């Protein structure tokens, strides 16, 4: 996690620009089925602009939760090959910006959600319930 370098001018908060090859805005609705994404040639640089969510990252065979909120501006970088997903326990969608770094050609499979493996299903359910950290 990288704290957002920002400055305030009046009622406006200006965040420092992130190097990127393209910028995407995503809306993450209240959580449904457990899903993971894994990009082959892309680093995601994510920040929640509105709402909150838990970014879930698969590291060393375990799910790790990174809580992101609009009132605590923080960038999270996810390198290529790291499976990740999100849990939104709120009633409204969270809005996320992704300052994408490309390390090769985009692959359509990178944007196809995959189900969480069965051996991680109970860990995902615990994270979704907010019962583990």
BAMIRO-87117 format. One record per residue: x, y, z of N, C-alpha, C, O in turn. Coordinates in steps of 0.2 Angstrom, whole numbers, padded with zeros to 4 digits, always signed. Atoms other than C-alpha are relative to their C-alpha. Layout:
residues N
XYZXYZXYZXYZ;...
This chain:
residues 133
+0004-0006+0000+0000+0000+0000+0004+0006+0000+0010+0006+0003;-0004-0006+0001+0006+0017-0005-0004+0006+0002-0009+0007-0002;+0004-0006-0002-0001+0033+0004+0000+0004-0006+0005+0005-0010;+0001-0005+0006-0008+0045-0009+0003+0007+0002+0001+0010+0007;-0002-0007-0001+0002+0061-0011-0005+0004-0003-0007+0004-0009;+0006-0004+0002-0011+0074-0012+0001+0007+0003+0005+0008+0008;+0001-0007-0003-0014+0093-0009-0007+0002-0001-0011+0000-0005;+0007-0003+0000-0030+0102-0005+0000+0007-0002+0005+0011+0000;+0001-0007+0002-0035+0118-0013-0008+0001+0001-0012-0001-0004;+0007-0001-0001-0052+0124-0006-0003-0006+0002-0001-0010+0006;+0004+0006-0001-0064+0110-0006+0002-0006-0005-0001-0011-0005;-0002+0005+0004-0054+0100-0019+0006-0003+0002+0011+0001+0004;-0006+0003-0001-0041+0087-0016+0003-0003-0007+0000-0006-0010;-0004+0001+0006-0028+0085-0030+0005-0006+0002+0009-0005+0006;-0005+0005-0001-0019+0068-0030+0005+0000-0005+0004+0002-0010;-0006+0000+0005-0002+0066-0037-0001-0005-0005-0004-0010-0004;+0001+0004+0005-0002+0058-0054+0004-0007+0001+0009-0006+0004;-0004+0007+0000+0003+0039-0055+0002-0001-0008-0002+0000-0012;-0002+0002+0007+0013+0033-0070-0005-0005-0002-0006-0010+0001;+0004+0005+0002+0002+0023-0081+0000+0000-0008+0001+0005-0011;+0001+0000+0007-0001+0017-0099-0007+0001-0002-0009+0003-0007;+0007-0002+0001-0020+0019-0097-0003+0000+0007-0001-0003+0012;+0004-0001-0006-0033+0023-0084-0007-0003-0001-0010-0001-0006;+0007+0002+0000-0049+0014-0080-0003+0002+0006+0000+0002+0011;+0004-0001-0006-0063+0017-0069-0005-0006+0000-0008-0008-0005;+0004+0006-0001-0072+0002-0062-0005+0002+0006-0004+0005+0010;+0005+0000-0005-0088+0001-0052-0001-0007+0003-0002-0012-0001;+0000+0007-0004-0088-0014-0039-0006+0000+0004-0007+0003+0009;+0007+0000-0003-0106-0018-0034+0001-0004+0006+0006-0008+0008;+0000+0005-0006-0111-0027-0018+0002-0007-0002+0000-0009-0007;-0003+0006+0001-0102-0043-0017-0005-0006-0002-0010-0006+0001;+0003+0006+0002-0109-0058-0026+0004-0006+0000+0007-0008+0006;-0004+0006+0000-0100-0074-0031+0007+0002+0001+0010+0007-0001;-0007-0002-0001-0082-0075-0025+0004-0001-0007+0003-0007-0010;-0003+0000+0006-0071-0071-0040+0007+0002+0000+0008+0007+0005;-0006-0002+0000-0053-0069-0044+0002+0002-0007+0000-0001-0012;-0002-0002+0006-0044-0060-0058+0008-0001+0000+0011+0000+0006;-0008+0001+0000-0025-0063-0064+0002+0003-0006+0000+0000-0012;-0002-0003+0006-0017-0052-0076+0007-0002-0002+0012-0003+0002;-0006+0003+0002-0002-0059-0086+0005+0005-0001+0011+0004+0001;-0005-0005+0002+0006-0043-0092-0002+0007+0002-0001+0012-0002;+0002-0006-0002-0001-0029-0082+0000+0001+0008-0001-0004+0012;+0000-0001-0007+0001-0021-0065-0006+0005+0001-0006+0010-0002;+0006-0004-0002-0015-0014-0057+0003+0005+0005+0006+0003+0010;-0001-0005-0005-0013+0002-0047-0007+0003+0002-0010+0007-0002;+0007-0001-0002-0029+0004-0038-0001+0005+0006+0003+0005+0011;+0002-0004-0005-0037+0017-0027-0008+0001+0000-0011+0002-0005;+0007-0001+0000-0055+0019-0021-0002+0007+0000+0001+0011+0004;+0002-0007+0001-0063+0035-0026-0007+0002+0004-0008+0007+0007;+0006-0001-0004-0080+0032-0018-0002-0006+0003-0002-0012-0001;+0002+0006-0003-0086+0020-0006+0005-0004+0004+0010-0001+0006;-0005+0004-0003-0076+0006+0002-0001-0007-0003-0006-0010-0005;+0000+0007+0002-0071-0012-0002+0006-0003+0003+0011+0000+0005;-0006+0004-0002-0059-0026+0003+0003-0003-0006+0000-0007-0009;-0004+0003+0005-0046-0030-0010+0002-0007+0003+0005-0007+0008;-0003+0007-0003-0042-0049-0008+0005-0002-0005+0004-0002-0011;-0006+0002+0004-0025-0055-0014+0002-0007+0002+0002-0008+0008;-0003+0007-0001-0019-0073-0016+0007+0001+0001+0010+0002-0005;-0007+0000-0001-0002-0074-0009+0002-0006+0004+0000-0007+0009;-0003+0005-0004+0008-0089-0004-0006-0005+0002-0005-0008+0007;+0005+0005-0001-0008-0100-0005-0005+0003+0005-0010-0001+0007;+0005-0003-0005-0018-0088+0007-0003+0006-0002+0000+0010-0006;+0003-0006+0002-0030-0075+0005+0001+0006+0005+0001+0005+0011;-0002-0005-0004-0025-0058+0011-0005+0006-0001-0006+0008-0007;+0004-0006+0001-0037-0043+0014+0003+0007+0001+0007+0008+0005;-0002-0007+0000-0033-0025+0010-0006+0005+0000-0009+0005-0005;+0006-0004+0000-0046-0013+0016+0001+0007-0003+0006+0010-0002;-0001-0006+0003-0048+0002+0005-0007+0005+0001-0012+0002+0000;+0006-0005-0001-0060+0018+0008+0002+0006-0003+0007+0008-0004;-0001-0006+0003-0063+0034+0000+0003+0005+0005+0005+0011+0002;-0003-0006-0005-0058+0044+0016+0007-0002+0002+0009+0002+0007;-0007+0001-0002-0041+0036+0017+0004-0002-0007+0005-0008-0008;-0003+0001+0006-0033+0038+0000+0006-0003+0000+0011-0001+0002;-0006+0005+0000-0021+0024-0003+0000-0003-0007-0005-0006-0010;-0001+0004+0006-0014+0016-0019+0002-0007+0002+0006-0007+0006;-0002+0007-0001-0012-0003-0020+0002-0002-0007-0001-0001-0012;-0002+0002+0006-0001-0010-0033+0000-0008+0000+0002-0011+0005;+0000+0007+0001-0004-0028-0039+0004-0002-0006+0002+0000-0012;-0004+0002+0006+0010-0035-0050-0003-0006-0004-0008-0009-0002;+0002+0005+0005+0007-0047-0065+0000-0007+0004+0005-0008+0008;-0001+0007-0003+0003-0065-0060-0003-0001+0007-0003-0006+0010;+0002+0001-0007-0005-0061-0043-0008+0000-0001-0011+0005-0002;+0007+0000+0000-0023-0067-0042-0003+0005+0005-0001+0005+0011;+0003-0005-0005-0035-0054-0034-0007+0001-0002-0009+0000-0007;+0007-0002+0001-0053-0049-0032-0002+0005+0005+0002+0008+0009;+0002-0005-0005-0064-0038-0021-0007-0002+0003-0011-0006+0000;+0007+0001-0004-0078-0039-0008-0002+0007+0002+0001+0011+0005;+0004-0006-0002-0090-0025-0006-0006-0002+0004-0011-0004+0002;+0005+0002-0004-0100-0027+0009-0005+0006+0001-0010+0005+0005;+0005-0006+0000-0109-0010+0007-0006-0001-0004-0007-0006-0008;+0006+0000+0004-0126-0007-0001+0001+0003-0006-0003+0002-0011;-0001-0003+0007-0119+0004-0015+0006-0002-0003+0011-0004+0001;-0006+0002+0004-0106+0001-0028+0006+0005+0003+0005+0011+0005;-0006-0004-0001-0088+0007-0024+0003+0002-0007+0002-0002-0012;-0003-0002+0006-0079+0017-0038+0007+0000+0001+0010+0003+0006;-0007+0001-0001-0061+0012-0041+0003+0003-0006+0001+0002-0012;-0004-0002+0006-0048+0020-0052+0006-0005+0000+0009-0007+0005;-0005+0004+0001-0035+0009-0060+0005+0003-0005+0003+0004-0011;-0005-0003+0005-0019+0017-0067+0005-0006-0002+0010-0007+0001;-0003+0006+0002-0013+0002-0077+0007+0001-0003+0008+0006-0007;-0007+0001+0003+0005-0002-0081+0000-0006-0005-0001-0011-0002;-0001+0006+0005+0007-0013-0097+0007-0002+0000+0011+0002-0001;-0006+0003+0001+0021-0025-0098+0000-0005-0006+0005-0009-0007;+0000+0005+0006+0016-0034-0114-0008+0001-0002-0011+0005+0000;+0007-0001+0003+0000-0036-0124-0005-0002+0005-0004-0007+0009;+0006+0002-0004-0017-0037-0116-0003-0006-0002-0003-0008-0008;+0003+0007+0002-0025-0054-0115-0007+0000+0002-0008+0002+0008;+0007+0000-0002-0044-0055-0115-0002-0005+0006-0006-0003+0010;+0001+0004-0006-0043-0069-0102+0002+0003+0006-0001+0001+0012;-0001-0003-0006-0036-0057-0090-0006+0004+0003-0006+0005+0009;+0006-0003-0003-0053-0049-0088-0006-0004+0001-0012-0002+0001;+0005+0005-0001-0063-0065-0086+0001-0002+0007+0006-0005+0009;+0000+0002-0007-0067-0068-0068+0000-0008+0000-0003-0011-0004;+0000+0007-0001-0063-0085-0062-0002-0002+0007-0001+0002+0012;+0002+0002-0007-0071-0094-0047+0006-0001+0005+0011-0003+0003;-0005+0002-0005-0061-0095-0031+0000-0007+0001-0005-0011+0001;-0001+0007-0001-0054-0112-0029-0003-0003+0006-0004+0001+0011;+0004+0003-0005-0064-0124-0018+0004+0000+0007+0001+0001+0012;-0004+0000-0007-0049-0125-0005+0000+0006+0003+0002+0007+0009;+0000-0006-0003-0051-0107-0002-0007+0003+0001-0007+0009+0004;+0007-0003+0000-0070-0105-0002-0001+0002+0007-0005+0007+0008;+0001-0002-0007-0071-0105+0017+0004+0006+0002+0001+0010+0006;-0004-0006-0002-0057-0092+0019-0004+0006-0003-0004+0011+0000;+0003-0006+0004-0066-0081+0006-0007+0002+0004-0008+0007+0005;+0006-0001-0003-0083-0083+0015+0001+0003+0007-0002+0008+0009;-0001-0004-0006-0075-0078+0032+0002+0007-0001+0000+0011+0002;-0002-0007+0001-0067-0063+0024-0006+0004-0002-0007+0010+0000;+0006-0004+0002-0084-0058+0016-0004+0001+0006-0008+0006+0006;+0004-0001-0006-0092-0060+0033+0003+0005+0004+0000+0008+0009;-0004-0005-0004-0079-0048+0040+0003-0003+0006+0004+0000+0011;-0002+0003-0006-0074-0061+0053+0007-0002+0001+0009-0004+0006;-0008+0001-0001-0055-0063+0050+0003+0006-0004+0001+0009-0008;-0003-0005+0002-0042-0051+0046+0006-0001-0005+0009+0004-0007;
